[in-house]
Amino acid sequence: MKRVEKILVSACLLGKRVRYDGNTLTVLDQIIQDWQAEGRIVSVCPEVDGGMNTPRPPAEISNGGGYRVLDGTAKVIDVEGTDVTNYFEEGASIALSLCKKHGIKVAILSESSPSCGSTTIYDGTFTGEKIQGEGVTAALLKENGIQVFSQHSIEAAAQTILKLSQS
C-alpha cells in the first residue's frame, strides 16, 4: 500500500509572519499548494517555536555552522551581541520531535536562515556575506536521517517524497 508522506515546511514559506523582521518568504508553488490541500504539510518555525518573539533582532551563527552549534563549539548571536543559542537549539529539538511524531523524512526549510539554511547561512559578521553551511535545525534533522531541501529545490524534494512513498 502506498504511504502518504508528510513534509515539514518552514512556516515563513507558507505565508506566516514569523521571520525576524516580521515578514514572510511565501513560496507560491503548485507542489506546495497541492500538499497543503492534501493535508500533508506540518508547519514549523524553529525560532518562534523555540521561544523567540516576532519581530526580533537578526541572528547569525558565529564561528561555523549548525553542526558546530550542536557540538557546542559555535554560538548563535544576535546583532545586539546576545547569545540566543538556546532558543535555536530548542527550536531544532521541536522540529525533530514533529518529524518523529509524524514520520517525516523530508523537510523544506528556508535557505540561509541560522535555523533552517540547508546549504548556505550568513557568516556571523552581519555584513550580508553567506558561507556554505547548515542552520541549527537543518543540521539536527540531517543528523537524524531527514532529508532537507530549500525553497529553491521543491521539485527535488517532491521526487524524493515520491520515491519514499513507493518503497
N, C-alpha and C positions, 0 to 999 in steps of 0.2 A: 504494500500500500504506500502511496506517495505521501511523504510527510510535508506539512506546511511549515516552512521555516519562518520564524520571527526574525526581525532585524532591529538592532539597536541603532538609533539615529540621534545625532546631536539636535537638541531642542531648537537651537538658533536656526538650523537649516530647515526646520518645519514652520518657521514664522514666529516663533516665540521670542519675545524681547528679553533675552537673558544674557546677552553679551555684556562685557564690561562697560560699554558705553550706552547700554540700554537699547541697542538696536538689534536687528536680526541679520541673518545671512540667508534669507529664504531662497531655497532651490526650487525652481519651477520645472520639474522633470516628470514626464509621464510615468516612468517606472515608480518613482516615489509616490505619485498620486494613486497609482494602481495598488501599491502595497498598503497605503492608508485606507483605501476603500475596502480592502480585504481584511483590515484589522490586524495586519502583520507587524506594524511598527511599534516599537517600545521607545519612547522618547526619554532622553536624559540630558541634563546639563550638569556635568560633574562639579562645576564651581558653585552653582546655586544649590544643588543638592547637598554639597559638602558644607554649606553654611554661609556662603558669601552673599552679599547684597547686590542688587542691580539698581543703579549703576555702581561701579566700584573702580578704584584705581587700576590701571592696566598692570599686569604682572608678567614677568618673564623668568625663565629658568636661568639661574646664574651658575656657571661652571659646568655646563653639559646639558644632557637631555633627561628625559623621563626615567630611563633605566638608572641613571646616577642618582636621581631623586629617590627612587625606590630603594637603592642600596645605601642611602644616607650620605653620599658624597657630594650632592648638589642640593641647592635650595631653590624654592620659588619665592621671588622677592617682588613686591610691587614697586611702582615708580616712586613712591614716598619712602622706600627703604624698609618697609615692614616685611618680615618673614611670614608668608602666607602658606608655607609648605603643608601644614596640617590640613588646611581646607582642601587642597589639591589631592592629598593622599586619601582623605575621607571620601571625596567625590569619586575618585578612582575605585575605591572599595565598593561604593554603592553601585557604580556602573557594572562592576564584575558580579555583584550579587544579583542584579537584574538579569544578566546574561545566564547565570546559573539557574535562576528561578524559571526563566522562560526557554531554556535550552538553546540560547542564541549562540551561533557560531560565526556570525558576520556582523560587523559594525561599520556604519558610515559616519565618520566624525569630521568636524570642521578643521581643515588644514591650517597649519601654522599656529594653532592655539597651544598655550602651555599645558593644557589638559589633553586636547584632542588631536593635535597635529600627528599625522601618521608618517610623513616623510620629511617635513620641514617644521621648524619652530624659529622664533626670534632668538637672537644670540645673547640676550641678557643685558644688553647695553642701552636699550630703549632708543636706538637710533634707526630702527626700521630694517636693520640687516637681518637676513634669515640664514640659517645654517641647516644642514641635514641633521635630522634627529626626530625623536618622538616626544609627544607630550606625556604627562604622567599617566593619564587614563589609557592612552593608546599603548604605552609600554606595558602596563599591568595586564591589559586584555591580551596583548600578543604573548606575554609570558605564560598566559593560561590557555593558549591554543586558539584564541579567537582571531579571525582574520579581519584586519582593519583596513578600511578604504577611506578615501577623502570624498568630498562632494564633487571632485573632478574625475572620479573613476566609478561612477554609479553603474555603468554598463558592465564593467569588470566584476563588480560586486554581484550584480544580477546573474552573471554567468556562473559565478562561484555558488550562489544560492541554488541555481538550477541543478548543478551537479550534486550538491548536498541532498536536495530533495529527491533525487533519483537513486541515491545509494541506500 
